[in-house]
Amino acid sequence: MLLDARSCALAMPPVLAAATFEAPLSIVALVWGSSCLQFQVWNQNDCAENVVEALNTFLVAFDVDFAAVIELAAPGYQSPSGWDFMVGKCGHDLVHLFYNRMRWEPSGANVTGCMQPAPLDRPFVVQHFVSPEGEKVIATAAHFPHPTFTEDLGVYRQTAQTSELKRALEEVRQATGTEKVVLMADTNAWSWVSNDMIWHDQLALPGTLVSTDLMQTCCADAGFPPAFTFDRIMANFGSSMSSTALYGGDLPNWTIQVKGQKIGAFHRPVVARVQLTSAGGGLSGVWIAMWLLLFSTLVLAGVLAALLFRRWRRRRDEEYTTSSSGEEESMT
């Protein structure tokens, strides 16, 4: 029996899911700069449909606590059972902040805004959450503006346009008394811009930082060059963070969007696990990273199998329709 993408994810061995994502005292976060606004306009190879299917698969398969998805333009979108979301919008740009309703409840109103003031662009969402056990965290989804391309960090500080997000985070921290923050963002920050610089210098956030590795997540149109380490997850709590980027090999055909001389700027999703306890008694960071890589490979294989089956079935139906039409004409 050929499983669809979501069923394939749910059929993963329980021990794998438990060892990687359901271990107590951990948080799983995801960021995906899907550039789906382009896909909604071009939408070659049913790209928008496949983005939604892949996103819902990832939320369930990785048992995500919080996720940020940038430019998810899917009218009528419904999240999987157990997850909900809130949206920030600036112009045509969208940011979705997802959360697991079984483990987190919003506390107070969310703060949204635009990082780029003129014209209004690059949205963010900041929301305070409380768990049934009383844990509190501020989750943030953001789409940063493009800074000037230079290795001069002084120029980056002047052109990164992070002041509005910095103000919103300060506002929510003061209103709630919560200092734990997790940031999931397409930062548009080059590889020479460290996570520490974004966290402490640009956003003035406190605490010791754990964060994803700087991975080549952007973009399909540029060939994922080493400097384009845009999509990142950061937190000021937890003892460690393990992470992996998905679609590390050849991209699925549906991600390739071409319009004239333009190519869609598809980003690779990033998933991370924040371990809230010390490493003693739990899985080591190396083993967690290995499980993440293996599990993501299996999930993506299931997605690819489902897409190939759907394409085969569509081709078969088209051939049957053509054959039927030919028989009718010969009879007449």
URURGI-V592526 format. One record per residue. N is the residue number from 1. RES is the residue in one small letter. SS is DSSP state (a for helix, b for strand, c for the rest). Layout:
# URURGI-V592526
n;res;ss
N;RES;SS
N;RES;SS
This chain:
# URURGI-V592526
n;res;ss
1;m;c
2;l;c
3;l;c
4;d;c
5;a;a
6;r;a
7;s;a
8;c;a
9;a;a
10;l;a
11;a;c
12;m;c
13;p;c
14;p;a
15;v;a
16;l;a
17;a;a
18;a;a
19;a;a
20;t;a
21;f;c
22;e;c
23;a;c
24;p;c
25;l;c
26;s;b
27;i;b
28;v;b
29;a;b
30;l;b
31;v;b
32;w;b
33;g;b
34;s;c
35;s;c
36;c;a
37;l;a
38;q;a
39;f;a
40;q;a
41;v;a
42;w;a
43;n;c
44;q;a
45;n;a
46;d;a
47;c;a
48;a;a
49;e;a
50;n;a
51;v;a
52;v;a
53;e;a
54;a;a
55;l;a
56;n;a
57;t;a
58;f;a
59;l;a
60;v;a
61;a;a
62;f;c
63;d;c
64;v;c
65;d;c
66;f;b
67;a;b
68;a;b
69;v;b
70;i;b
71;e;c
72;l;c
73;a;c
74;a;c
75;p;c
76;g;c
77;y;c
78;q;c
79;s;c
80;p;c
81;s;c
82;g;c
83;w;b
84;d;b
85;f;b
86;m;b
87;v;b
88;g;b
89;k;b
90;c;b
91;g;c
92;h;c
93;d;b
94;l;b
95;v;b
96;h;b
97;l;b
98;f;b
99;y;b
100;n;b
101;r;c
102;m;c
103;r;c
104;w;c
105;e;b
106;p;b
107;s;c
108;g;c
109;a;c
110;n;c
111;v;b
112;t;b
113;g;b
114;c;b
115;m;b
116;q;b
117;p;c
118;a;c
119;p;c
120;l;c
121;d;b
122;r;b
123;p;b
124;f;b
125;v;b
126;v;b
127;q;b
128;h;b
129;f;b
130;v;b
131;s;c
132;p;c
133;e;c
134;g;c
135;e;c
136;k;b
137;v;b
138;i;b
139;a;b
140;t;b
141;a;b
142;a;b
143;h;b
144;f;c
145;p;c
146;h;c
147;p;c
148;t;c
149;f;c
150;t;c
151;e;c
152;d;c
153;l;a
154;g;a
155;v;a
156;y;a
157;r;a
158;q;a
159;t;a
160;a;c
161;q;c
162;t;c
163;s;a
164;e;a
165;l;a
166;k;a
167;r;a
168;a;a
169;l;a
170;e;a
171;e;a
172;v;a
173;r;a
174;q;a
175;a;a
176;t;a
177;g;c
178;t;c
179;e;c
180;k;c
181;v;b
182;v;b
183;l;b
184;m;b
185;a;b
186;d;b
187;t;c
188;n;c
189;a;c
190;w;c
191;s;c
192;w;c
193;v;c
194;s;c
195;n;a
196;d;a
197;m;a
198;i;a
199;w;a
200;h;a
201;d;a
202;q;a
203;l;c
204;a;c
205;l;c
206;p;c
207;g;c
208;t;c
209;l;c
210;v;b
211;s;b
212;t;c
213;d;c
214;l;c
215;m;c
216;q;c
217;t;c
218;c;c
219;c;c
220;a;c
221;d;c
222;a;c
223;g;c
224;f;c
225;p;c
226;p;c
227;a;c
228;f;c
229;t;c
230;f;c
231;d;b
232;r;b
233;i;b
234;m;b
235;a;b
236;n;c
237;f;c
238;g;c
239;s;c
240;s;b
241;m;b
242;s;b
243;s;b
244;t;b
245;a;b
246;l;c
247;y;c
248;g;c
249;g;c
250;d;c
251;l;c
252;p;c
253;n;a
254;w;a
255;t;a
256;i;c
257;q;c
258;v;b
259;k;b
260;g;c
261;q;c
262;k;b
263;i;b
264;g;c
265;a;c
266;f;c
267;h;c
268;r;c
269;p;c
270;v;b
271;v;b
272;a;b
273;r;b
274;v;b
275;q;b
276;l;c
277;t;c
278;s;c
279;a;c
280;g;c
281;g;c
282;g;c
283;l;c
284;s;c
285;g;a
286;v;a
287;w;a
288;i;a
289;a;a
290;m;a
291;w;a
292;l;a
293;l;a
294;l;a
295;f;a
296;s;a
297;t;a
298;l;a
299;v;a
300;l;a
301;a;a
302;g;a
303;v;a
304;l;a
305;a;a
306;a;a
307;l;a
308;l;a
309;f;a
310;r;a
311;r;a
312;w;a
313;r;a
314;r;a
315;r;a
316;r;a
317;d;a
318;e;a
319;e;a
320;y;a
321;t;a
322;t;a
323;s;a
324;s;a
325;s;a
326;g;a
327;e;a
328;e;a
329;e;a
330;s;a
331;m;a
332;t;c
